[in-house]
Amino acid sequence: MSEAKKTLRLTQVKSSIGRKADQGRTLRALGLGRIGKTVDQVDNESVRGMIFKVKHLITVEEI
């Protein structure tokens, strides 16, 4: 049987204005871009790496 993939709920809580450009691009790649926006992402290594890069701008919940 295939194992159910974990999902992470990401919410942007701080602005990317005044941050390095790559942090803004990382938020866009995660599907975020404005404060309060929430997206669900599959939990994998690439998403975890992007989360680590902008962890000070977002909140993460496991669902």
N, CA, C and O atoms as CSV, one atom per row, in Angstrom:
chain,resi,resn,atom,element,x,y,z
A,1,MET,N,N,0.826,-1.185,0.000
A,1,MET,CA,C,0.000,0.000,0.000
A,1,MET,C,C,0.867,1.243,0.000
A,1,MET,O,O,1.956,1.260,0.573
A,2,SER,N,N,0.385,2.249,-0.630
A,2,SER,CA,C,1.148,3.490,-0.669
A,2,SER,C,C,0.898,4.297,0.604
A,2,SER,O,O,-0.220,4.363,1.115
A,3,GLU,N,N,1.959,4.897,1.090
A,3,GLU,CA,C,1.876,5.682,2.314
A,3,GLU,C,C,1.292,7.058,1.993
A,3,GLU,O,O,1.668,7.681,1.000
A,4,ALA,N,N,0.373,7.527,2.835
A,4,ALA,CA,C,-0.220,8.848,2.616
A,4,ALA,C,C,0.840,9.923,2.828
A,4,ALA,O,O,1.573,9.905,3.817
A,5,LYS,N,N,0.909,10.852,1.889
A,5,LYS,CA,C,1.898,11.927,2.000
A,5,LYS,C,C,1.412,12.961,3.001
A,5,LYS,O,O,0.231,13.304,3.047
A,6,LYS,N,N,2.353,13.448,3.800
A,6,LYS,CA,C,2.019,14.496,4.759
A,6,LYS,C,C,1.864,15.818,4.019
A,6,LYS,O,O,2.478,16.046,2.977
A,7,THR,N,N,1.040,16.667,4.579
A,7,THR,CA,C,0.810,17.979,3.992
A,7,THR,C,C,1.132,19.047,5.024
A,7,THR,O,O,0.870,18.881,6.215
A,8,LEU,N,N,1.701,20.137,4.551
A,8,LEU,CA,C,2.024,21.270,5.408
A,8,LEU,C,C,1.176,22.463,4.996
A,8,LEU,O,O,1.019,22.733,3.805
A,9,ARG,N,N,0.631,23.171,5.966
A,9,ARG,CA,C,-0.122,24.396,5.693
A,9,ARG,C,C,0.791,25.571,6.028
A,9,ARG,O,O,1.224,25.729,7.170
A,10,LEU,N,N,1.075,26.390,5.021
A,10,LEU,CA,C,1.974,27.527,5.164
A,10,LEU,C,C,1.166,28.814,5.105
A,10,LEU,O,O,0.309,28.978,4.237
A,11,THR,N,N,1.441,29.724,6.029
A,11,THR,CA,C,0.783,31.028,6.052
A,11,THR,C,C,1.847,32.102,6.149
A,11,THR,O,O,2.724,32.042,7.012
A,12,GLN,N,N,1.771,33.086,5.264
A,12,GLN,CA,C,2.725,34.193,5.321
A,12,GLN,C,C,2.262,35.174,6.389
A,12,GLN,O,O,1.120,35.632,6.369
A,13,VAL,N,N,3.169,35.500,7.336
A,13,VAL,CA,C,2.812,36.396,8.436
A,13,VAL,C,C,3.614,37.691,8.421
A,13,VAL,O,O,3.275,38.631,9.140
A,14,LYS,N,N,4.664,37.758,7.619
A,14,LYS,CA,C,5.466,38.977,7.502
A,14,LYS,C,C,5.720,39.269,6.033
A,14,LYS,O,O,5.680,38.374,5.189
A,15,SER,N,N,5.983,40.532,5.743
A,15,SER,CA,C,6.220,40.977,4.376
A,15,SER,C,C,7.635,40.641,3.922
A,15,SER,O,O,8.549,40.500,4.735
A,16,SER,N,N,7.796,40.516,2.618
A,16,SER,CA,C,9.127,40.286,2.047
A,16,SER,C,C,9.797,41.597,1.648
A,16,SER,O,O,10.930,41.587,1.166
A,17,ILE,N,N,9.115,42.719,1.840
A,17,ILE,CA,C,9.695,44.022,1.504
A,17,ILE,C,C,10.895,44.275,2.412
A,17,ILE,O,O,10.822,44.084,3.626
A,18,GLY,N,N,11.989,44.705,1.809
A,18,GLY,CA,C,13.205,44.972,2.565
A,18,GLY,C,C,14.056,43.744,2.798
A,18,GLY,O,O,15.108,43.831,3.430
A,19,ARG,N,N,13.618,42.601,2.300
A,19,ARG,CA,C,14.383,41.355,2.427
A,19,ARG,C,C,15.165,41.138,1.140
A,19,ARG,O,O,14.955,41.833,0.146
A,20,LYS,N,N,16.067,40.168,1.171
A,20,LYS,CA,C,16.813,39.834,-0.039
A,20,LYS,C,C,15.851,39.313,-1.100
A,20,LYS,O,O,14.832,38.699,-0.784
A,21,ALA,N,N,16.187,39.563,-2.352
A,21,ALA,CA,C,15.306,39.196,-3.471
A,21,ALA,C,C,15.040,37.696,-3.512
A,21,ALA,O,O,13.940,37.276,-3.872
A,22,ASP,N,N,16.031,36.881,-3.150
A,22,ASP,CA,C,15.826,35.435,-3.223
A,22,ASP,C,C,14.774,34.966,-2.219
A,22,ASP,O,O,14.131,33.941,-2.448
A,23,GLN,N,N,14.584,35.683,-1.119
A,23,GLN,CA,C,13.540,35.309,-0.170
A,23,GLN,C,C,12.159,35.583,-0.760
A,23,GLN,O,O,11.234,34.796,-0.560
A,24,GLY,N,N,12.013,36.678,-1.474
A,24,GLY,CA,C,10.751,36.969,-2.155
A,24,GLY,C,C,10.444,35.939,-3.224
A,24,GLY,O,O,9.300,35.509,-3.373
A,25,ARG,N,N,11.474,35.540,-3.972
A,25,ARG,CA,C,11.283,34.509,-5.003
A,25,ARG,C,C,10.925,33.166,-4.372
A,25,ARG,O,O,10.137,32.406,-4.935
A,26,THR,N,N,11.497,32.873,-3.212
A,26,THR,CA,C,11.174,31.625,-2.517
A,26,THR,C,C,9.721,31.629,-2.062
A,26,THR,O,O,9.031,30.617,-2.185
A,27,LEU,N,N,9.250,32.757,-1.539
A,27,LEU,CA,C,7.837,32.854,-1.153
A,27,LEU,C,C,6.936,32.615,-2.357
A,27,LEU,O,O,5.943,31.894,-2.258
A,28,ARG,N,N,7.275,33.216,-3.492
A,28,ARG,CA,C,6.489,33.022,-4.720
A,28,ARG,C,C,6.489,31.553,-5.133
A,28,ARG,O,O,5.458,31.022,-5.546
A,29,ALA,N,N,7.643,30.897,-5.024
A,29,ALA,CA,C,7.744,29.484,-5.402
A,29,ALA,C,C,6.886,28.607,-4.493
A,29,ALA,O,O,6.400,27.558,-4.917
A,30,LEU,N,N,6.700,29.032,-3.253
A,30,LEU,CA,C,5.848,28.292,-2.320
A,30,LEU,C,C,4.367,28.600,-2.537
A,30,LEU,O,O,3.509,27.945,-1.946
A,31,GLY,N,N,4.058,29.587,-3.378
A,31,GLY,CA,C,2.674,29.952,-3.645
A,31,GLY,C,C,2.175,31.075,-2.759
A,31,GLY,O,O,0.976,31.349,-2.715
A,32,LEU,N,N,3.090,31.728,-2.050
A,32,LEU,CA,C,2.732,32.838,-1.172
A,32,LEU,C,C,3.081,34.144,-1.859
A,32,LEU,O,O,3.599,34.126,-2.976
A,33,GLY,N,N,2.816,35.266,-1.230
A,33,GLY,CA,C,3.150,36.535,-1.848
A,33,GLY,C,C,2.562,37.723,-1.125
A,33,GLY,O,O,2.978,38.860,-1.346
A,34,ARG,N,N,1.593,37.466,-0.260
A,34,ARG,CA,C,1.063,38.575,0.532
A,34,ARG,C,C,0.720,38.059,1.931
A,34,ARG,O,O,0.445,36.875,2.128
A,35,ILE,N,N,0.744,38.958,2.868
A,35,ILE,CA,C,0.500,38.601,4.263
A,35,ILE,C,C,-0.910,38.026,4.398
A,35,ILE,O,O,-1.872,38.573,3.859
A,36,GLY,N,N,-1.013,36.918,5.122
A,36,GLY,CA,C,-2.300,36.284,5.364
A,36,GLY,C,C,-2.642,35.182,4.382
A,36,GLY,O,O,-3.575,34.417,4.625
A,37,LYS,N,N,-1.918,35.078,3.284
A,37,LYS,CA,C,-2.202,34.033,2.297
A,37,LYS,C,C,-1.764,32.681,2.857
A,37,LYS,O,O,-0.707,32.568,3.476
A,38,THR,N,N,-2.584,31.666,2.633
A,38,THR,CA,C,-2.322,30.318,3.125
A,38,THR,C,C,-2.358,29.342,1.963
A,38,THR,O,O,-3.242,29.408,1.108
A,39,VAL,N,N,-1.386,28.431,1.938
A,39,VAL,CA,C,-1.344,27.384,0.921
A,39,VAL,C,C,-1.003,26.059,1.593
A,39,VAL,O,O,-0.405,26.032,2.669
A,40,ASP,N,N,-1.388,24.963,0.948
A,40,ASP,CA,C,-1.013,23.627,1.396
A,40,ASP,C,C,0.036,23.083,0.444
A,40,ASP,O,O,-0.121,23.156,-0.775
A,41,GLN,N,N,1.107,22.535,1.006
A,41,GLN,CA,C,2.198,21.969,0.215
A,41,GLN,C,C,2.478,20.557,0.702
A,41,GLN,O,O,2.327,20.258,1.887
A,42,VAL,N,N,2.885,19.693,-0.214
A,42,VAL,CA,C,3.308,18.344,0.143
A,42,VAL,C,C,4.613,18.447,0.916
A,42,VAL,O,O,5.483,19.248,0.575
A,43,ASP,N,N,4.747,17.633,1.959
A,43,ASP,CA,C,5.950,17.648,2.790
A,43,ASP,C,C,7.039,16.815,2.122
A,43,ASP,O,O,6.988,15.585,2.145
A,44,ASN,N,N,8.026,17.491,1.526
A,44,ASN,CA,C,9.180,16.799,0.960
A,44,ASN,C,C,10.426,17.644,1.193
A,44,ASN,O,O,10.341,18.755,1.717
A,45,GLU,N,N,11.571,17.121,0.808
A,45,GLU,CA,C,12.838,17.791,1.106
A,45,GLU,C,C,12.957,19.154,0.440
A,45,GLU,O,O,13.465,20.092,1.056
A,46,SER,N,N,12.505,19.286,-0.791
A,46,SER,CA,C,12.647,20.568,-1.481
A,46,SER,C,C,11.776,21.644,-0.838
A,46,SER,O,O,12.204,22.790,-0.698
A,47,VAL,N,N,10.565,21.282,-0.448
A,47,VAL,CA,C,9.689,22.244,0.219
A,47,VAL,C,C,10.258,22.597,1.591
A,47,VAL,O,O,10.219,23.759,1.994
A,48,ARG,N,N,10.783,21.614,2.306
A,48,ARG,CA,C,11.391,21.879,3.617
A,48,ARG,C,C,12.570,22.841,3.489
A,48,ARG,O,O,12.761,23.703,4.347
A,49,GLY,N,N,13.357,22.702,2.430
A,49,GLY,CA,C,14.481,23.611,2.204
A,49,GLY,C,C,14.016,25.033,1.966
A,49,GLY,O,O,14.615,25.981,2.473
A,50,MET,N,N,12.940,25.185,1.188
A,50,MET,CA,C,12.399,26.526,0.942
A,50,MET,C,C,11.813,27.119,2.224
A,50,MET,O,O,11.962,28.313,2.485
A,51,ILE,N,N,11.147,26.279,3.023
A,51,ILE,CA,C,10.592,26.743,4.295
A,51,ILE,C,C,11.714,27.238,5.202
A,51,ILE,O,O,11.575,28.279,5.844
A,52,PHE,N,N,12.817,26.508,5.260
A,52,PHE,CA,C,13.945,26.911,6.099
A,52,PHE,C,C,14.467,28.285,5.702
A,52,PHE,O,O,14.878,29.075,6.552
A,53,LYS,N,N,14.447,28.559,4.410
A,53,LYS,CA,C,14.980,29.824,3.901
A,53,LYS,C,C,14.122,31.024,4.299
A,53,LYS,O,O,14.642,32.129,4.449
A,54,VAL,N,N,12.825,30.821,4.470
A,54,VAL,CA,C,11.921,31.937,4.802
A,54,VAL,C,C,11.146,31.681,6.100
A,54,VAL,O,O,10.054,32.216,6.288
A,55,LYS,N,N,11.705,30.873,6.980
A,55,LYS,CA,C,10.988,30.486,8.205
A,55,LYS,C,C,10.611,31.667,9.089
A,55,LYS,O,O,9.671,31.569,9.878
A,56,HIS,N,N,11.326,32.780,8.970
A,56,HIS,CA,C,11.035,33.966,9.770
A,56,HIS,C,C,9.875,34.780,9.188
A,56,HIS,O,O,9.426,35.741,9.812
A,57,LEU,N,N,9.388,34.409,8.009
A,57,LEU,CA,C,8.298,35.141,7.356
A,57,LEU,C,C,6.984,34.361,7.332
A,57,LEU,O,O,5.945,34.916,6.975
A,58,ILE,N,N,7.017,33.078,7.708
A,58,ILE,CA,C,5.835,32.224,7.587
A,58,ILE,C,C,5.597,31.427,8.870
A,58,ILE,O,O,6.473,31.328,9.730
A,59,THR,N,N,4.393,30.863,8.978
A,59,THR,CA,C,4.109,29.860,10.001
A,59,THR,C,C,3.812,28.554,9.276
A,59,THR,O,O,3.311,28.556,8.152
A,60,VAL,N,N,4.126,27.439,9.931
A,60,VAL,CA,C,3.966,26.119,9.327
A,60,VAL,C,C,3.155,25.243,10.271
A,60,VAL,O,O,3.443,25.165,11.465
A,61,GLU,N,N,2.130,24.580,9.718
A,61,GLU,CA,C,1.328,23.619,10.473
A,61,GLU,C,C,1.318,22.307,9.708
A,61,GLU,O,O,1.241,22.299,8.480
A,62,GLU,N,N,1.396,21.192,10.435
A,62,GLU,CA,C,1.257,19.884,9.804
A,62,GLU,C,C,-0.216,19.514,9.812
A,62,GLU,O,O,-0.884,19.618,10.841
A,63,ILE,N,N,-0.726,19.079,8.652
A,63,ILE,CA,C,-2.136,18.662,8.599
A,63,ILE,C,C,-2.238,17.266,8.029
A,63,ILE,O,O,-3.339,16.730,7.900
